[in-house]
Amino acid sequence: MSETSLHFVEVVITNKKGVKDPEGDTIHKHLILRKGYAEVLGVRTGKYILFSVNARSAEEAVKKVKEICEKLRIYNPIIHDIEVRISA
Amino acid sequence: MPLTSEEVKEIRKILGREPTTEELAMFEAQWSEHCSYKSSKLLLKFLPTKGKHVIIGPGRDAPAVKVFKDWIVVFKIESHNHPSAVDPYNGAATGIGGIVRDILSLGAKPVALLDMLYMGNTRNPHANWLIRGIVKGISDYGNRIGIPTVAGDTWFDEVFNVQPLVNVACVGIAKSNDIILSSPQPGDLIILMGNATGRDGLLGSSFASKPLSEDVDKDIGAVQVGDPLTEKLLIDAIQILVAKKAVRYIKDLGGGGLTTALCETAADHGLGAVINLEKLHTRQHLTPLEILVSESQERMLIVVDESKLELVDEVLSKLDVQYSVIGYFTNDGLIKIFYNGAKVAEVPSKELAKPRPIRRASIPPLEALKGLKPFYQLPPEPDYREAIIKLISSPNIASKRWIYEQYDHEVGVRTVVKPGFGDAAVLRFLDNSLRGIAVKGDANPRYTALDPFNGAANAVGECFRNLVAVGSKPIAIVDELNAGNPEKPDHFWYFEMMLKGVAWMAEELRVPVVGGKVSFYNEDHMGRQIKPTTTIVGVGRVEDVSRVMTMEFKEHSSLVAIVGVTYPELGGSEYLYRVFGLEEGEIPKPRPASELRNAKFIRRVIRLGYAKAVHDISLGGLAIALIEMAVAGRIGVEVDISKVYTRGVQRLDEVIFSETQARYVVEIDSRYVDDFKHLAERMGVNISIIGRVADSNQIVFSFGPNNLVNLDLFTVVDIYNSILEKEVEGEV
């Protein structure tokens, strides 16, 4: 058995591009535009989760986290986009 | 559900030419089952909808009943079954949003929400995910718009694993002279206010009017995301506009989007309209077709006399609510849609709004025989202690605190009776009087699946009893009929029977059905229908909230009585299912005459102060009713089952677990026992005094001298209160 080591895996969950994001819209409209930052054309929000995973490789850690997110329904594939990446 | 070729032919006939793509989309949205009720319309005429309290019956976004001379209650039920199956969080949340806007459309102030949830087995991973999402979606949305969720009903059953039923209701109140009863006039401006229209929820109603496809991912367009902040602004804006008498008419944009809101408003008042779509505020660039059928949430249509436009602008701008003046009403009956000057649709409003009703084939399946089977041979009697433990561990019976503790049930300090303590929720008007209303929602999917007519009638009966048990007078009900595929005769039969059951029982109990909703196509991708379910929400009048009756036992030495006759009615009972796994047999018969007589008695007993606690007997029978009263009061009880007034009973389980209708348990103040008995005699009501509230922590059932079951109260409390959370969290 090869050695395992600790990997940090980041998950970012956002509403799919075509799906509304009321929280982002609210921040944009009621905070940013109100304070005069007209150059900001849009805001999207999401959820960030950091996993600390023992795995043999970074790829394996990412694979594991992807599986967890699918299986435990940490996101809803029907409305969410998910990005799973190794923390830099 | 796309239009059929006959429907397209009919559209050609109506228009006298080939329809444009925009016109086809409008017809598809409006002629969907969800918007047009085409399969149910003929049968809905069975429902008794009139009564002296009814101000507005079915037909508008929400009905209105006069509960007191100066107070009107507006309430309505809605289903969000299909959206919740795909995206439980947003599906359930937007269900709340929609029902609240229905209440706003009459200018009423929404004061309470109810949620009736029929969901899958907690231990099935997919169902479990749906359950959590649905409950969270409702609580987040409800809490954020500041409307308490005060009551509801919950059921867990494998049959809802993939397709849950999410029925939500909202109750609003209005002063008699504030309610909006005026009609739109030709020349009035049409304003769309609230969220910018986007591509979300395109043809969502059409999506709800077909079975779940296996690959739900393709239905992404139909998903809607709730935006409670905008909803709250809409609520506030409407209150102000109504108070300032600035609007003539209000309509929610729900299923069918702009198309439905426009054509129904126009058709109901014999009007037409001219609309310029490019005037509408949108989130992204949309085609005219997309604008017409988008179901973006948190939008409302208001109709304003031109002279009031300035006032409306002032109110909406101050609250930062976006709006667009998109057109005006005409008197030619034609809806004319323009986009940048080019006409994209011209449709007669009446023909668009109301497709020809369809009389669907209706045939009982063989399976329906299950509900006719008498129990000539029951399984051997179980160990009663074990059977009772199994029943209180049933998530259908156990405390729903895991759910209601996620809800804010006290915002607005209107709530008089808290969840878990009364058969119905009681709310006060907060007008320096003691007047209030009681509300409750009920269903029993097992009953309606076995015997849709009697099962639906029993749902009306149970709602009626729950309202009576808190001391209120039932005024009116609304119904939600959740059924399978109307194109399948063996599914449609259940719908037809449920509807007739509601109609019959409501007529007998003299509570008009003032509104409701039909949800079809509740089947999984294999074409199996869910258990057809009739959900009833009722409103009762409370003269004095300080004398409202709760269900917890209050004082040792009080006597315990059962009101009503107990029959051996175990068919379809929770007992047979939990203990023996049986779901069959004749379900308890609806008993409208007994319901009326016993209800009158109960209300009088409460008014005269004889009763200290009242609880209706339903799921789990007498045993569970007594245990729930003991658990809520944290006090023991001792009863002798041999004293229960029964007819035709041969075994003990037929007494303690029978779900015979029209029965109540009453805790009688020991000072008034004789008065109680005399009153019962005078009113011809069957009562039996079966025991007393005990100065102990024991729940004791005996039969004459023989001890049957002895339960430690706090063991029972622990199971009753914790089992649902354990089931959902997977700790069982």
Interface residues (C-beta under 8 A of the other chain):
Chain A: N15 K16 G18 V19 K20 D21 P22 D25 T26 H30 R73 N76 P77 I78 I79
Chain B: V86 D87 Y89 N90 P125 W129 G133 G198 R199 D200 V216 D217 D219 I220 G221 V223 Q224 V225 G226 D227 P228 L229 T230 R283 S296 D320
